Amino acid sequence: MPFILITTNMGTYAYGGKELSKLLLNQADNLLDHSARVISFGAPLRTISPLYSNLLTSFTSKQLSCLTVTLDNNDNEITRAMADVPFIGGILALSLGFEGDDKKDHLNLFSGLIKRIKVNQSEVIIEADEG
């Protein structure tokens, strides 16, 4: 099951497409919230180096990637949390794991610094850059 962890100075927020169990989240320190809020995980955008380098060098020197995640905010819980704890500057990690697996068995698909947050009436869109 894919899920995201948002790590801030105050603690960690965990969100998935379905309700997340404590067993799945045994890797999160100081867990402040966990719920089914993810509308869209997006896809990490990766590019390779410009065409002037050879193919092998291009694949080994990837440029930065970014990830956009859309969260449900119909009840304004995320905006309330962001008022208390700033998400910008925090770490967004996209992981894939199964209930009952150890933290070391989870696959980390993306990890990056939260750079931008867009809030509208029913959604919060979080953009993170790798690096």
C-alpha positions as CSV (number, residue, x, y, z in Angstrom):
1,M,0.0,0.0,0.0
2,P,1.5,3.4,-0.9
3,F,1.6,6.1,1.7
4,I,3.3,9.4,2.4
5,L,5.1,10.6,5.5
6,I,5.4,14.3,6.1
7,T,8.1,14.9,8.7
8,T,8.2,18.3,10.4
9,N,10.0,19.7,13.4
10,M,7.1,18.8,15.6
11,G,6.4,15.3,14.4
12,T,5.2,13.1,11.5
13,Y,2.0,13.0,9.5
14,A,1.1,9.9,7.6
15,Y,-1.5,9.8,4.8
16,G,-2.6,7.1,2.4
17,G,-5.3,6.3,-0.1
18,K,-6.9,4.0,2.5
19,E,-6.9,4.1,6.3
20,L,-3.4,3.3,7.6
21,S,-2.9,1.0,10.5
22,K,-0.4,1.5,13.3
23,L,1.3,-1.7,12.2
24,L,2.1,-0.2,8.8
25,L,3.3,3.0,10.4
26,N,5.7,1.5,12.9
27,Q,8.5,3.4,11.3
28,A,7.1,6.8,12.1
29,D,8.5,8.6,15.1
30,N,6.2,11.0,17.0
31,L,3.2,10.3,14.8
32,L,0.8,13.2,15.0
33,D,-1.9,12.1,12.5
34,H,-2.6,9.2,10.2
35,S,-5.6,8.9,7.9
36,A,-6.9,8.2,4.4
37,R,-6.5,11.6,2.8
38,V,-4.6,11.0,-0.4
39,I,-6.5,11.8,-3.6
40,S,-3.6,11.5,-5.9
41,F,0.1,10.5,-5.4
42,G,1.2,11.9,-8.7
43,A,4.4,10.4,-10.1
44,P,7.9,11.5,-9.5
45,L,9.2,13.5,-12.5
46,R,12.8,12.5,-13.3
47,T,14.9,13.8,-16.2
48,I,18.3,12.8,-17.4
49,S,21.2,15.1,-18.2
50,P,21.2,17.1,-21.4
51,L,21.9,15.5,-24.7
52,Y,25.5,16.7,-24.9
53,S,26.7,13.9,-22.5
54,N,26.9,10.3,-23.4
55,L,24.0,7.9,-22.5
56,L,25.7,6.2,-19.6
57,T,26.6,9.6,-18.0
58,S,23.1,10.8,-18.5
59,F,21.6,8.0,-16.5
60,T,24.1,8.2,-13.7
61,S,23.8,12.0,-13.3
62,K,20.0,12.5,-13.1
63,Q,18.7,15.9,-12.4
64,L,16.5,16.6,-9.5
65,S,13.0,15.1,-9.4
66,C,9.8,16.4,-8.0
67,L,6.6,14.9,-6.6
68,T,3.1,16.4,-6.3
69,V,0.6,14.9,-3.9
70,T,-3.0,16.0,-3.6
71,L,-4.7,15.6,-0.2
72,D,-8.4,15.8,0.7
73,N,-9.1,18.8,2.9
74,N,-12.9,19.0,3.0
75,D,-12.9,19.1,6.8
76,N,-10.0,21.7,7.0
77,E,-8.0,19.4,9.2
78,I,-4.8,19.7,7.2
79,T,-5.0,23.5,7.1
80,R,-5.5,23.5,10.8
81,A,-2.5,21.3,11.3
82,M,-0.4,23.6,8.9
83,A,-1.4,26.6,11.1
84,D,0.2,25.0,14.1
85,V,3.1,23.2,12.4
86,P,4.7,24.6,9.2
87,F,4.9,21.9,6.5
88,I,7.1,24.0,4.1
89,G,10.7,22.9,4.7
90,G,9.6,19.5,6.0
91,I,10.4,16.2,4.3
92,L,7.8,14.4,2.2
93,A,8.5,10.7,1.7
94,L,6.5,8.4,-0.6
95,S,6.8,4.7,0.5
96,L,5.3,1.4,-0.4
97,G,4.8,-1.2,2.3
98,F,2.6,-4.0,3.5
99,E,1.0,-4.3,6.9
100,G,3.2,-6.3,9.3
101,D,6.4,-5.7,7.3
102,D,9.4,-4.1,9.1
103,K,10.5,-0.6,8.2
104,K,13.6,-2.0,6.3
105,D,11.2,-3.9,4.0
106,H,9.3,-0.8,2.9
107,L,10.3,0.6,-0.5
108,N,11.1,4.3,-0.4
109,L,10.0,5.7,-3.8
110,F,10.7,9.3,-3.2
111,S,12.0,11.6,-0.5
112,G,12.3,15.4,-0.9
113,L,11.9,18.8,0.7
114,I,8.5,20.4,0.7
115,K,8.8,23.6,-1.4
116,R,5.3,24.6,-2.3
117,I,1.8,24.1,-0.9
118,K,-1.4,25.2,-2.7
119,V,-4.7,25.2,-0.7
120,N,-8.2,25.5,-2.2
121,Q,-11.7,24.8,-0.8
122,S,-11.4,21.0,-0.7
123,E,-7.8,20.0,-1.5
124,V,-4.2,20.7,-0.4
125,I,-1.6,20.2,-3.1
126,I,2.0,19.6,-1.8
127,E,5.0,19.8,-4.1
128,A,8.4,18.5,-3.0
129,D,11.8,18.6,-4.7
130,E,14.4,15.9,-4.3
131,G,17.8,16.9,-3.0
